[in-house]
Amino acid sequence: MKMPEALETKFNDQITLEFEASLVYRQLSIEMELRDLPGIANWLRTQAEEEITHANKWIDHLTDRDNHPKIGAVPAPKVEVDSVLDAFEIALKHEERVSEAIRELYRAAIDDIDSKQLIQWFSNEQVEEESTVSEIVGRLKLIDNDGPGLLRMDTELGSRATGN
């Protein structure tokens, strides 16, 4: 069943936001590559790829319902990173923004039964993503730029499998 045009617009806004999230994570990955932290860079790059997968889920839902997915203007990421902690605080702030956008989409789609399962999946995903990034932020605060601690964190985060 085709969704109303106003709801389609909100879904398209979410698609654009997912692509924006991907670019933010990719830029953060580059920043960590430049700091010779390949494991952390890998974790962030994998997250960037996951955000594209998320955008594709929204796109597929619209096309399955005979709506027209449209990617809006995606701004270049403006991130200033002075430390690994900065990178993950930026990531957490962006995840919180995505979470709020999904809650807004849920409210807008409250009467659209066909979207509820997808939106609930994303809501659950966002709880997990915020929790994961928040835990990393907490651990980085404990490390407090300690070299050996950062290298351990780099090794640990680098073990994340790609293609999630």
C-alpha positions as CSV (number, residue, x, y, z in Angstrom):
1,M,0.0,0.0,0.0
2,K,1.4,3.3,-1.1
3,M,2.1,5.7,1.8
4,P,1.0,9.3,1.7
5,E,3.3,11.9,0.1
6,A,4.0,13.7,3.4
7,L,5.1,10.4,5.0
8,E,7.2,9.6,1.9
9,T,9.0,12.9,2.4
10,K,9.8,12.0,6.0
11,F,11.2,8.6,4.9
12,N,13.3,10.3,2.3
13,D,14.7,12.7,4.9
14,Q,15.7,9.6,6.9
15,I,17.4,8.1,3.9
16,T,19.4,11.3,3.5
17,L,20.3,11.3,7.2
18,E,21.6,7.7,7.0
19,F,23.9,8.7,4.1
20,E,25.0,11.7,6.2
21,A,25.8,9.4,9.1
22,S,27.8,7.2,6.7
23,L,29.9,10.2,5.7
24,V,30.5,11.3,9.3
25,Y,31.7,7.9,10.2
26,R,33.9,7.7,7.1
27,Q,35.5,11.0,7.9
28,L,36.1,9.9,11.5
29,S,37.7,6.8,10.2
30,I,40.0,8.9,8.0
31,E,41.0,10.9,11.1
32,M,41.9,7.8,13.0
33,E,43.9,6.4,10.0
34,L,45.9,9.6,10.1
35,R,46.6,9.0,13.8
36,D,48.0,5.5,13.0
37,L,45.1,3.7,14.8
38,P,44.0,1.2,12.1
39,G,41.8,-0.8,14.4
40,I,39.7,2.2,15.4
41,A,39.7,3.4,11.8
42,N,38.4,-0.1,10.8
43,W,35.6,0.1,13.4
44,L,34.5,3.5,12.2
45,R,34.7,2.5,8.5
46,T,32.6,-0.6,9.2
47,Q,30.1,1.6,10.9
48,A,30.0,3.9,7.8
49,E,29.2,0.9,5.6
50,E,26.5,-0.2,8.1
51,E,24.8,3.2,7.7
52,I,24.6,2.7,4.0
53,T,22.9,-0.6,4.6
54,H,20.4,1.3,6.8
55,A,19.7,3.8,4.1
56,N,19.1,0.9,1.7
57,K,16.5,-0.6,4.1
58,W,14.5,2.6,4.0
59,I,14.9,2.8,0.2
60,D,13.7,-0.8,-0.2
61,H,10.7,-0.1,2.0
62,L,9.7,2.8,-0.2
63,T,10.1,1.0,-3.4
64,D,8.3,-2.0,-2.1
65,R,5.3,0.2,-1.5
66,D,5.5,1.9,-4.9
67,N,6.8,5.2,-3.4
68,H,9.7,7.1,-4.8
69,P,12.9,7.2,-2.7
70,K,14.9,10.3,-3.2
71,I,18.3,11.1,-1.6
72,G,18.5,14.7,-0.6
73,A,21.5,17.0,-0.3
74,V,24.0,15.3,2.0
75,P,26.3,17.9,3.6
76,A,30.0,17.2,3.8
77,P,30.9,16.2,7.3
78,K,32.3,19.0,9.4
79,V,34.2,17.3,12.1
80,E,37.1,18.6,14.1
81,V,38.9,15.8,15.9
82,D,41.7,16.4,18.4
83,S,41.5,13.0,20.0
84,V,40.0,9.5,19.8
85,L,37.5,10.6,22.4
86,D,36.5,13.6,20.2
87,A,35.8,11.2,17.4
88,F,33.5,9.0,19.4
89,E,31.8,11.9,21.1
90,I,31.0,13.2,17.6
91,A,29.7,9.7,16.6
92,L,27.5,9.6,19.8
93,K,26.0,13.0,19.1
94,H,25.2,11.9,15.5
95,E,23.6,8.6,16.7
96,E,21.5,10.6,19.2
97,R,20.4,12.8,16.2
98,V,19.5,9.7,14.2
99,S,17.6,8.2,17.1
100,E,15.5,11.4,17.5
101,A,14.7,11.4,13.8
102,I,13.5,7.8,14.0
103,R,11.3,8.7,17.0
104,E,9.9,11.6,14.9
105,L,9.3,9.3,12.0
106,Y,7.5,6.8,14.3
107,R,5.2,9.6,15.5
108,A,4.5,10.7,11.9
109,A,3.8,7.1,10.9
110,I,1.7,6.2,13.9
111,D,-1.3,5.2,11.7
112,D,0.8,3.6,8.9
113,I,0.6,-0.1,9.9
114,D,2.9,-1.2,7.1
115,S,5.8,0.9,8.4
116,K,5.6,0.0,12.0
117,Q,7.8,-3.1,11.9
118,L,10.6,-1.4,10.0
119,I,10.5,1.6,12.3
120,Q,10.6,-0.5,15.4
121,W,13.6,-2.4,14.0
122,F,15.4,0.9,13.6
123,S,14.4,2.0,17.0
124,N,15.9,-1.1,18.5
125,E,19.0,-0.7,16.4
126,Q,19.5,2.8,17.6
127,V,19.2,1.8,21.2
128,E,22.0,-0.7,20.5
129,E,24.1,1.8,18.5
130,E,23.9,4.5,21.1
131,S,24.8,2.0,23.9
132,T,27.8,0.7,22.0
133,V,29.2,4.2,21.2
134,S,28.4,5.5,24.7
135,E,30.3,2.5,26.2
136,I,33.3,3.3,24.0
137,V,33.2,7.0,25.0
138,G,33.1,5.9,28.7
139,R,36.1,3.6,28.2
140,L,38.0,6.3,26.4
141,K,37.4,8.7,29.3
142,L,38.9,6.1,31.6
143,I,41.9,5.7,29.3
144,D,42.4,9.5,29.2
145,N,44.9,9.5,26.2
146,D,47.0,6.8,27.8
147,G,49.1,5.4,25.0
148,P,49.1,1.8,25.9
149,G,45.3,2.0,26.7
150,L,44.6,3.5,23.3
151,L,46.6,0.8,21.6
152,R,44.6,-1.9,23.5
153,M,41.4,-0.1,22.4
154,D,42.7,0.1,18.9
155,T,43.3,-3.7,18.9
156,E,40.0,-4.5,20.4
157,L,37.9,-2.3,18.1
158,G,40.0,-3.5,15.1
159,S,38.7,-7.0,15.7
160,R,35.2,-5.9,14.6
161,A,34.2,-8.0,11.6
162,T,33.6,-5.9,8.4
163,G,30.4,-6.2,6.5
164,N,28.0,-5.9,9.6
